[in-house]
């Protein structure tokens, strides 16, 4: 696949992004030809492609004209009105259709030439994906060292993944925190007892998640009732630095026109802005509620299965009787 059209819209300092994109394509193409795609390869390639197409689409819009006197190019305003932004490969066909319908021809041509082939690649790979252990999945050979290491692993109370706990507590590891959506430097279950031994950390996590959900639902209600403003984050194109600073500004129905003009936000109307904000919050709240349900099920079904042996300085399974 020729990636030149998208690569020129990936920042020069992001050479690793271009290399990762090329590697992802090179990984998927022969797998599709063979008729079997490893699930982990598909997930990794999808993540890389999603990031690349979002960055490239945003970069392309920055190259548009500025006849309307906005901080961003005229194309940003047109695409906002058409709801044709791209935040992942799955949005490419819809964005292309909307760009064509609204006459944003240059953007449509870019999507069709540079981004649509990547969507087609993922679309072709998806029905061929085989999960580990599923019939047809290519066998994986493990070394004796890998087998021994996996046998010594135990389950984290927080994230549910398996890591070494041969010193009595879970090895240090990170975690993508529900509700926040970013990778933390340290999972709450790191350096704590494994799930096979205790559920105390899990209980505290469930309480925090419930508190977050309640706070988020309250703020969402306040925004819907317009008792608190909608916060808009935008890039300050007047900043002198190479990497433009991101700023935030509060917007109410009464201040919408003034703030929109002052900061050249290119927003269409307050109702659309508010609806988008509420939709984003609804998705985050729904995600955390799903996480609470999953963690609560783990908590309710817990049973201690291991105990520490002082003699051998190892975790040992608890045998019945």
RAFENQUI-V168113 format. One record per pair of residues at least 6 apart in sequence whose C-alpha atoms are under 8 Angstrom apart, sorted by the first residue. I is the first residue (numbers start at 1). J is the second residue. Records with the same first field share a line. If there is no record, write none. Layout:
I->J / J
//
This chain:
1->25 / 117
3->22 / 114
4->114
5->110 / 113 / 114
6->53 / 56 / 114 / 115
7->18 / 56
9->55 / 56 / 57 / 59 / 60
10->17 / 18 / 52 / 55 / 56 / 59
17->48 / 52
18->52
20->48
21->45 / 48 / 49 / 52
24->44 / 45 / 48 / 49
25->45
27->41 / 45
28->37 / 41 / 42 / 45 / 121 / 125
29->121
31->37
32->124 / 125 / 128
35->128
36->128 / 129 / 130 / 136 / 137 / 138
37->125 / 126 / 128 / 129 / 130 / 137
38->129 / 130 / 131 / 132 / 137 / 138
39->129 / 130 / 131 / 132
40->131
42->122 / 125 / 126 / 129
46->89 / 122
49->88 / 89 / 118
50->87 / 88 / 89
51->87 / 88
53->86 / 87 / 88 / 89 / 115
54->86 / 87 / 88 / 89
57->85 / 86 / 111
60->107
61->73 / 75 / 76 / 107
62->72 / 73 / 75 / 76
63->73
64->73 / 74 / 75
65->73 / 74 / 75
66->72 / 73 / 74
67->74
68->74
70->264 / 265 / 266
71->237 / 263 / 264 / 265
72->237 / 264 / 265 / 266
75->104
76->266
77->266 / 267
78->104
79->85 / 99 / 104
80->266 / 267 / 268
81->268
82->98 / 99 / 102
83->95 / 98
84->94 / 95 / 96 / 98 / 99
85->95
86->92 / 95
89->115 / 118 / 119
90->119
92->111 / 115 / 116 / 119
93->116
96->108 / 111 / 112
97->108
99->105 / 107 / 108
100->108
130->136 / 137
131->137
149->164
150->164
152->164 / 165 / 166
153->162 / 163 / 164 / 165 / 166
154->162 / 163 / 164 / 165 / 170 / 194 / 195 / 196
155->161 / 162 / 163 / 170 / 194 / 195 / 196
156->162 / 163 / 170 / 189 / 190 / 193 / 194 / 195
157->189 / 193 / 194 / 195 / 198 / 199 / 201 / 202
158->187 / 188 / 189 / 201 / 202 / 205
159->175 / 187 / 189
163->170 / 171
164->170 / 171
165->171 / 194
166->314 / 315
167->313 / 314
168->193 / 308 / 314 / 315
169->190 / 191 / 192 / 193 / 194
170->189 / 190 / 191 / 192 / 193 / 194
171->190 / 191
172->186 / 187 / 190 / 191
173->185 / 186 / 187 / 190
174->183 / 184 / 185 / 186 / 187 / 190
175->183 / 184 / 185 / 186 / 187
176->182 / 183 / 184
177->183 / 184
178->287 / 288 / 291
179->212 / 284 / 285 / 287 / 288
188->201
189->201
192->201
195->304
196->303 / 304 / 305 / 306
197->304 / 305 / 306 / 307
198->304
199->299 / 302
202->295 / 299
203->299
206->292 / 295 / 296
209->288 / 292
210->292
213->285 / 288 / 289
216->281 / 285
217->285
220->278 / 281 / 282
222->228
223->229 / 230 / 274 / 278
224->274 / 278
226->252
228->252
229->250 / 251 / 252
230->250 / 251 / 252 / 273 / 274 / 277
231->248 / 249 / 250 / 251
232->248 / 249 / 250 / 251
233->246 / 247 / 248 / 249
234->246 / 247 / 248 / 265
235->244 / 245 / 246 / 247
236->244 / 245 / 246 / 247
237->244 / 245
238->244
239->245
251->259
252->270
253->270
256->269 / 270
260->266 / 267
267->273
305->317 / 318
306->315 / 316 / 317 / 318
307->315 / 316 / 317 / 318
308->314 / 315 / 316
309->315 / 316
//
